[in-house]
């Protein structure tokens, strides 16, 4: 379950912290079905109008939930994620960065075995426009998120926000935004997100915001070639020198793999329109969208 809907029941792990409190209130105001939170030190209390539990396991026994958002410090993420995965959570939004790599590998293996989808680590979250959002994307700002039929996939929260704003400025709207996360190891890939949006009935076109480094865009290109929905992409870092780390933790170019040129070539060969800048997204949508 990559795309979370308004009917899905959401748990907030770390709900009582400053950021957890602020963004839980924003999520609730937007329509996210927040049904409880977790803080072992404040169990059996109420916060943001919902009950607080000692663990995700306790919350699942008492109220059941589908997805969890983690406002948890780096060294606590592994235990918190395993707690939620172990009781059947189907979507985890892990906002935290600087999690030890071995911890990430462990929780990813557990999620894979349990069939749970993870966005992140180091994600800004996800938005199902007009329904709900997880994390700290500005879903409530209509200049950025207006309801429409364009799905957006981005590793970068800031570039993803800019792309969504450009989509609205061009007279379109978004169906869903999926923030992949900026760490070297992430749970949901570009291909995973592309498949989810391809299967989504409310999405008629997909925009990918990629970057140099790694091979996620090249791996997604093969799937995009078989899609009936138009796919548009922007790849950040076109001017970056080879061998130099740029942007996110995983963004490093190795030889001819993961370069701007290799990504652009693979995507264009699959029929994807590759933008020179995010500001060109409106023209590409007008050209590619069915009339």
Secondary structure, DSSP 8 states (H G I E B T S, - for coil): --S--TTS-EEEETTTSHHHHHHHHHHHHHT--EEEEE-GGGTTEEETTEEEES-HHHHHHHT--SEEEE---GGGHHHHHHHHHHTT-SEEEE---S--HHHHHHHHHHHHHHT-EEEESS--EEEETTTEEEES--TT-TTT--EEEEEEEES-HHHHHHHHHHHHHTT--EEEEEE--SSSS-SS-HHHHHHHHHH-TT-SEEEEEEESSSSHHHHHHHHHTT-SSEEEEEEE-TT--TT---SSTT---BTTBT-HHHHHHHHHHTT-EEESSGGGHHHHHHHHS--
